[in-house]
Amino acid sequence: MKLDIQNTAFVFPGQGSQSVGMGKDLAADYPAAKQIFEEADSILGLALSRLMWEGPDAELNDTVNTQPALYVHSIAAYRTFTHLYPDLKPASMAGHSLGELSALAAAGALSFADGLRLVRKRGELMKHAGTLTPGGMAAILGLDIPTLDQVCAEASTSDEIVQVANDNCPGQVVISGAKAAVERAMAGAKAAGAKRALPLAVSIAAHSPLMGAIQAEWNEAVQAANFSDAQIPVVGNAYAATLGDEAAARADIIEQMQSRVRWTDSVKLLSAQGITTFVEVGTGSVLGGLIKRIVDGATVYPLGNPADFTALE
C-alpha cells in the first residue's frame, strides 16, 4: 500500500467530471462496487447504472442525472476501498460542490440511501431553478480573487448579481449569476488583466443568489434527511472549515447552495493539518490537477477504476 493513511485525505469530485462508462469496470471487477450500483438503481427506480455506462452523453449531462451518477461512482469506489482495506481510514475528507455530499456519506454522516435521495433532489431543484431564474456561469483564468470580487461587485446591480461561485485554484475561478451581469463581469475581468474569460454552456447559475428560488425547498430536504456526526473529519465548502457535528454539516450543505465553493482554502486547510497525499475518489482527475496548483509537492492519486486500485498496492 503506497498510502501513508495518516497523511492522506480523500476528496470527491463535483459536476464536470462525469463521462460515459464511469464505474463500469469497477462494478465488473468488485462485487462491493456492483452492489452499490444495484442499490442505486433500486432506490431511484431507474437504470442509472446503464445511463452511466452506456450514455447517451446528453442524458448523463442533465444535472438531474449527473449529480447522482457522480455520487454513486464515488461511494462505490470508496466502498471498494473499505472492503479491501477495512482497517484503513483517511485522516480527512472534502468534496467539491456536489462532492461534499459524497464526502459526508463516505464519512458516515449520511447513509448511502439518504445521501442518494438528497443528491437526486439537489439536481432536480437546481434544474428547476434554472427554469425559474435562468442565469449563466463563466470561467475566469489568470485573475486573483480580490480583483475578481471587485469586478463582480462593479458588474452587479440590485436586480442582476454576479459573484465568485468556485474558487478552484489560483488563476482558475468560476463566476455565476444573472446572464447580463456575467457578461459585464467577463468584460471587466478581461479589462482587469484576465488571461481568458470563457462562458460555460449552462443555464443554471449555481452557487449564486439565483438559487434562492429553490432554497426553501432545499432547506426542507436537508432538514428531513437523517444526518449523524461524521466518523472522519470533513472540510465543508461554505467556510473551508472542518464540520464539527451533524448540525454543522446540515448548515454547510444548506449554505452551499448560494455561496462560493472555497476549494482553494479547503485544500490549504488540509495541507496545514499535515495532509500531503490526496486521493480523488470516483470519476476523473479534475481535483488532482487543481490540488497540484494549490499545494506544492502534493501527491495525488485517482481512485475510480480497477487500475487505480492496483496502482495503490
N, C-alpha and C positions, 0 to 999 in steps of 0.2 A: 504493500500500500504506500503510494507516494505522498499521501497527505499527512501532515502533522495536524491532526484534527483540532488541537488546542489553539492553533493559529489560523484556523480556516473558517470562513463564512460561506454559507450557501446563499446564492442570490437567484431571483426568479424573474424571468422576462415579462414584459408587457406587450401591448399591441405593436405590430410591425415585425415581429419575429416569426410569425406563422408562415407555414409553407405546406403545400400538398405533400403527403407522405409522412407528416410529422407523427412520430411514435410508432409507426407500423412495424419496423424492425425490432423495436424494444418489446412490443407485445408478442411478436413471434418467438423471441428468444427467452423471455422471462415470464413465467406464469403470474408472478406478483403484479407485473405491469398489465398483463392481459386482463386480470381480474378488475383492475381499476377502470379500464375502458369499457368492460361489460357492465360494471356498476353504473357508470356514467350514462350509457345508453338506456339502461333500465330506469334510472332516476328521472331523466329528461323525457323519456318516452319517444326518443328519436334516435336514428342511427348516426350519432355524432362521430363515432369512430370511422365509419365508412366515408363520411364527408372529409374527415381529417386525412384519410389515407388515399382517397381517390379523387377528391375535389367535387365539383369544379371550383376553380380559384375564386370566381365572383361570389359564390355562396359561402365559401370559407372566409372570405374577406369582409363579409357582412358582420358588423360588430356584435350582433346577437349570437353569432356562431364563433367568431374569433376569440372572444373572451373565454367562454367555457373550454374551447379547444386548447388554448394555451394553459389554462388551469389544469385540465385533465392530464396533459402531457407532463407538466411539471410534477404533479403529485404521483403519477405513475413512475417517473424516474426516481423521485425521492423514495417512494415505497420500495422500489427495487433495491436502492442503496441500503435501506434499513433492513431488508431481508438478507442481503449479502453480508452486511456488517452490522449486526444487531447491537454491538457494544460501542459503536462509534457515533457520536453526536457532534455536529459542528458547534463552534463556540458562539456563533451568532447567525442571524439571517436578516435578509432585506429583500424587498421586491420592488420593481419599477412600476408604478401606477397599478394596473390590474394585478401585477405580480406581488403586491403587498398582501392581497388576499391569499395567494398561493403560499406565501411565506407563513402567514398566520395559520393556515391549515396544516402545513408541514410541521409547524411548531406546536401543534396540539391545541391552539386557541379556538379552532373550529373543526368540527367533524368534516370528513370529505363531502358527505351529502349536503350538509348545511352550507358549506363553502361553495359547492357547485350551484346550488339553488340561488345563492346570493350573487354569484358571478353572472349567472344567466339573467337575473333580474337587472343587474347593473348594465349589461349590454342592451337589454330591452329599453330601459329608461333612458340611457344615453342616446340611443337611436331615436326615441320619441322626442327627446329634447332637440335633436337636430331637425325635426319636423316642426316643432312648436316655435323654436327660436334658432333658425339656421345661422351658422357663422362660418368661420374659417380658421385655419392654422397655417403657420409658415415656419420654416427652419431658417435660423439666422446663424451664419458662420462668421467667426472672427471678431466678435464683439463681446466685451465683458458685461457682466450682469448689471452693475450700477449704471453704465451707459445705456444699456437696453431698457432698464427700468425707466430711465428718464425719457427715452424715445417713446416708450409706450404711454407714459403719462401725457406727453405732448400730443400724441396721436389720438388720445381718448377724448370723448365728450361725455356729457351727462347721460346721453342716450346710446352712445356707441363706445364700448370699453374694449381695450385690448391689454393683455398682460402676459408676463412670462408664465408659460404653462409647464415646461420641462427644462430644468437646468441639468442637462445631460452630462456635460463635462466642459472644461474650459474651452471656449471657442465654438461650442455646439449647443445651441439653445432653441427651443420651440416657443413661439408666441401663439396666443389664441384669443378669439373674441369676435366681435361684430366684424363682418367681412370688410366694410369700408374702413374701419379703424385698423384692421390688419394690413390693408393695402397702404394706408398712410404710414403705418409703423415700418413696413418694408422699405418704403421710400426714405423714411427718416433714418433707418438703420444704415442704408447704403450711404446716405449723406454723412453719417457719423463714422464711416470707415469700415463697415462690414464688408467681408470678402464676397459674400453671397447672401441673397435673401430669396428663398425658394418657397412658393406656395405649395401646400400639401393638398392632395386630391381627396379632401374630406369636406363634409358639410356640417360636421359636429365640432363645436368649439369646446373640446374637453378642457377640464381644469381652468374654467373661466366662469364669470358670473352668468353666462348664458345657460349653464347647467342649473341655475336657480329654478327653472321651470319644473324640474322634477326632483328638487332637493327634498321636499317634504315627504314625497313617496319613498325616496331612497332612505331617509331617516327612519321611516316606519319599518322598512325591510331589515335594516341593520339592527334596530332595537328588537325586532321579533326573532332574530336568529339567536341560536344558543352559542354564546361565547364562553370560554374558560380562560384562566390565566395561561399564558404560553409557557411551555416547558423548556423552550430555548429562547433566549433574548431576540426580539425582533425590532429592527430600527424602522420607524414609520416615515412616510413621505412628507407629511404636512409640516413637521417641525425638525426633521432629521434628528430624532431623539429616540432612545430605547423606550418601547411601550411597556410601562411598568405592570399593568394588570389588564383585565378584560375591559374595564371602563375606558382605559386609555386607548385600547385597540379599537373599540367602537367609535370613540370620538375622532380618532385619526382617520378611519375609513369614511366617516361622515364628512369631516373637514376636507378630505382629499378631493371630493367631487368638484369643488370650485377653486381650490388652492393649487399652487405650483408643486410639482414633483421635485423635491430638493435632493436629487440623486448625487450631485457633486458633494454636497455637505454630508449626506448619508455615508458615502464611501470614505470620506475623510474621517468621519467619526469612527468607523470600523477600523481604519488604519491606526488611528490614535489609540484605540483599545488593544492594539497588538496584532491585528489581523494582517497577515502577509499573503495569504492564498485565498482566492475567490473561486468557487465552483458554481458555474451557471447551469441551473437545473431546469431541463426542459428543452425548448426549441431554440436553435440558433446560437449565435455567439455575439450578439449585439452588445450586451452588457460588458462582456470581456473586453471588447475594444474600447468602450468608454472608460472602464476601470483603469486600463493601462495608461490612459491620458490623464487620469486623476492622481494616481499613486505611482510614483517612480519605482520600478523594480518589482511591482506586484506580479505574482504568479497567478495565472488564470487557467482554468480547465472547463471545457464544456462537459455536460453530463446529460445527454438526451438519447443516445443510441448505444447499441452493444459495443461498438468500437471504443466509445468513450469510457465505458466501464473497464474494458480490457486495458486501456491506456493508464488507468489509475493503479493497476495491480503492481 
